[in-house]
């Protein structure tokens, strides 16, 4: 299927100027259903990784094992022992490394095998065996991992720095990490929702902070910021509802939600949202909700949050999940009608088109490199 005419209408005005993959969005999205490689993704909050045993999770369509080495540093590896394919997450952390439960094969934090008990421990074969590992960083209580493209040489440095929004670790900003596992919602649907301010007064009508608007007919403005992110917002309304979002390619957003005086001191709530595919049909979303507030004002807001505001937040999230799961992705993408209010969504899609084309060019220049 060719691109929707409404999508074509806004292509040149709203996205970058690089070469784009010209397949239909449905085809491209299917290829990227489990993520775009050569980027960082927030996998899990640090406090969910045990101190003394491995943890198995699925992200980016892969089974991963997370564990802490002898220094307490979190490691991320493929959750598959090279010996017979057993899950390493069923093994144990031992002497700063990870031991497979099945036959005791032992792996260092780098993924290198150093002992095969049935072969006498250290041996030549062990030197040839390695589990795939991923670069890891922790910021603001979140564990980020970098996923290189297929064919990237082992140990190659990440192509870009790990995202670390200044609010995550600033002592001036305090808040909470809210965790959402959205079943039946792929990661693009979650991002479509985040880059679409116009849905709030309809989908979230009657909720605590998202039921106000100065008018339903409004234009969406998209502009590129100096840091490379994209501002997507209403032209005629600001800090009344969910009126803007700031998209950082490929997977995180910054937005403000206005709070009334009854929500305590601190002004608007800043939300940092990061999205990671679990598999082709579900995603993990972390919303770091912060206010620029310290001392007793922070404790007052924390009290109000747990007593009054948290339940209202889940009401909004449940509404988002219900509507996104209802879309029947394959059918929706072949029959959608995009309008001016969808300019942010089209921008997002065009950025992915450019990224895929760029990776294809890199693959042609270096067949063993990124795809």
N, C-alpha and C positions, 0 to 999 in steps of 0.2 A: 504494500500500500504506500502511496506517496504521502508526503507531509500534508497535514491538514491546511487548507488555504488560510485559515485564521492564524496558524502558526507561522506560515511563510510571511504574512503581512508584517510581523514584528521582528523577524530574524535580524535584518541588517541594522535596525535602529536600537536594538536592545542588548546585543551580545558583543563579544570581542570581534576582532577582525581576522582571526586566524582561520586556517582551513578547517572544514567541518566534515564529519562523516554524514553522508546524505541518505542513509537508510531511514526507513520510518522509525519513529520513536519507539514503537512497540518492539521492533527487531533489536534496536540498540539497548533498550532497557532489559530485554531478555538476556543479552550478553553480559550485562553489568548487574544481574540480579543478586549476585553475592559480593558486590563491591568493585570499586575501581582500584587497581593495584598501584603501587608506588606512592602510597599515602599512609598517614597515621590514622588509627581508629581507637576510640576509647572503648576498652573491652569490659571493664568491671570496676567498681570501687575497690580501693586497696583493702578496706576493712573486711571484704568478703573472701580474701585469700588467706587460708589458715597459716599459722606460724609453723606447723609441724607435719603437714601432710599435703599431698598434691590435690589440685582441684581440676576437674574436667569441665570444659564448657564448649559450646559451639558458637563460632563467630566466622563471618566471611565464608560460610559454607564448609568450614573445616572444623574437625575435632581438635581442640587445643588442650594442653595441660599447663596450668599455672602452678608455680611452687616457689618457695623462698630458699635461697642458698644459705651457706653458712654465715653470711653477713646480713641476712634478712632481706636481701634484694630479691625482688620478684623476677622470675624467669618465665618465658613463654616458649613452648616448643610444640611440635606436632604430637598429638596424643596417640602415638603408634610406635610400638617397639619394632625396630628393624628386623628382629629375629623372627618372630612368628605373627606379628601384627597385634599383639595384645595391647590394651590401653595402659599407657604409663600412669594415668591418673589413678589406677587401682594399685599402684606400687607404693613405695614409701620414700620419704626424704631421709637420706642416710649420709653421714660424713660430708655434708655440704653438697651432695649430689642426689641423683634420682635413681632408684633401683626398681627394675621391673619385677613385678610380683610373680610372674610366671616362671622364669628361670634365673633370676638374679642378675641379669645384665645390668651394668652400672654405667651411668652417664654423668659427665661433668656438666656444670652450668652452661657451657658452650654447646652442649649436645654431643660432644665427643664421647664415644664409648671407651672406657679404660679398663674394664674387667669383664671377662666371660668365665664364670666359675667352672663350667664344664670343660674349659680349655686350659684350666690352671690359673685363671685370673688374667693378668696382663699378658697379651699375646699379639702376634702380628695381625690377626684377623680383627682384633679390637681396634687397632689403629685405622682400619679401613671403614669402620662403621660409625656413622654419625646421624643423630636425629636433627631434623630441620629446626632451627631456632630463629627467633625474631627479635629485632631490637626493641627494647622496652624502656619507657620513661614513666615516672609518676609525677603528676602535677595536681595539686589541690584535692587530693584524695581519689583521683582517677588513675587507672592503669592504662597507658597508651601503648600500642604495639604498631610497628611499621611492617606493612605487607608488601614485599617487593614483587615485581612482575615475574612471571615464569621465565626462567632462563637467566635471571640476574645472578652473577657470581656470588658464591657463598662468602659472607663477611663484607660484602660491598656496603659502603656507607649509605644511609638514607638519602634520597634525592632532595629532601626538603626538611626543615626543622620541625620538631614536634609542636603542634598547637599548644599554646599556653597562655590563654587570655589573662590579662593582667589582674582581673578580679579574682581569679582562682586562688592566688596565693598572697593577695594584698591584705595586710592587717586591717585596712580600712573597710573591707567588705566582709560581711559574715552571712552565713546562710546554711542551706541544706542541699544534699544531693538527693534528688527524687528519681526513683528507678522505675522504668516502665518496660515490660516485655510485651510487645504487641503481637499476638498470634493472628495470623491471617492478614497482616499488614506488612507489605514489603517496604524496604527502606526508602524507595522513591515516593511511595504514598505518604509516608511520614514527612518527608521533606517538602512535598507538594503542599501539605497542610501548613507547614511552618513558614513558607514563603508567600502565603496567601492571607493578608490581613482582612480581606473583605468578608471572610466567612464568619467572623466572630459575632457580630450582632444578630445573626440568624441562628447558627448552630448553638451558640452559647447564650441565647436570650434568657433572661431571668437569673443568670448567675451573678456572683458577687461583684465582679469588676468588669465583665465583658458584655454588659447589656446596654451600654450607652453608645450613641452615635449622633453626630450633628446632621447626618443625611446619608441616605443609602446610595445615592448616585454620586460616585466619586471616581477620580482617575488615579491609577497607580503610576507612580514615578519610579524609575530605576536609574540609578547612577553609580558609577564605579568610584570607590573611595581610594585615597592615596595608598592605603595598605593592600590594595588588590581585592578587598571585599566589595560586596554590592549592597547598596541601600535600596530596599524595596518598601515603599510606603505610600500612604494616601497623600494627595496634594493638598487637600482642604481640611485636614483634621490631624491633630497631634496630641498625644497623651490624653485621649478621651477613652480609648478602648485599646485593643491590640492594633495599633495604627502603623507600625513599621517593623521590619526585621532587617538584620544585617547578616548577609549570607557569606560565609567563608568557605570557599570551595575546598574539598568536595562534600563536607559532612557536618559543619557546625554553624550555629546561628547565635546572634546576640539580639535581644529584644527587651523592651521595657513595658511593664504593665502598671498603669496608674493605680495607686492605692488611696482610698479615702482615709480620713483621720481615724476612723474606727479600727483601722488595721495597725495602728500604732505608729511610732515615729520612724523616719527614715526615707520618706519620699517614695518614688516609684520602685517597684520590684524589678531588679535586673535578672533576666533569665538567660543562662548560657546553655544551649541545647546541642548535644552531640548525638549523632545517629550512626549505628553500626548494624550491618546486616547480620542476622543469625544464619538464615538460609534464604532460599528464594522467596519464601512465603511469610517470613516473620523478621522482626528487627528488635534491637535493644536500643532504647532511648534513655539518655540521662539528662535530666534538667537540673542544673545547678542554680537554685533560686537564692539570690543574694540581695542585700540592701547595704548601702553605704552607711554603716552604723556600727558603733562600738559601745563598750561599757554597759551601763544599766539600760540604755535604750535597746541594745542588742538583746539583753535578757528579757526585756518587756516584749519585744517582738517575738522572740522564741516562745514565750509563754502563750501569746495570742495565737501564734501559728499552730501550736499543738492543740489548743483548746477550741479555736474557732475557725481557723483558715484552712487547715489541712483537708478536712472533709469537703470543703467547697472546691479545693483544687482537684480532688479526685472526681468530683462531679463533672468538671470540664474535661478531664482526661478520658473519662468513660464515654463522653459524648464524641470526642475525637475518634476514639477507637471504634465505636459503633458505626460511625458514618464512613470511615475509611475501609473497614472490613466489608462494608456493603457494596463497594464499588465494582466488584467482579472485574479485576484488572484487565484481563485479556479482552473482554467485551468492551470495556470503557475506552480503551486506547484506540480501538478501531472505529469508534463512532462519536468521539468527543467534539464539541463545538467550543473553541477557545475564543475569548473576547478580550477587550482591553484590560479588564480586571485580572486577567491571567498573565499579564506581561512578566511578572516575576517568575512564574513557572516556566515560561518560554525561555527566559534568560538562563535559568538553571539548566534546562535541557540543552541549550546551545553551548553552554560551557562544557558539558559532558561530551557533546559532539566534537568540540575542538580538542578535548583531552584525548579522546579515543583516536582521532586522526593523528595527533602528535605522537602517541605511542605506536601507531602503525608505521609512521615514518621512521621512528627510532628502530623498530624491528627490522625494517628494510635495510637500514644503515648498519645494523648489528644483529644478524639473525639469531644470535645466542642471547640477546639482551631482552629488553622489555617488549611485551606484545601490546 
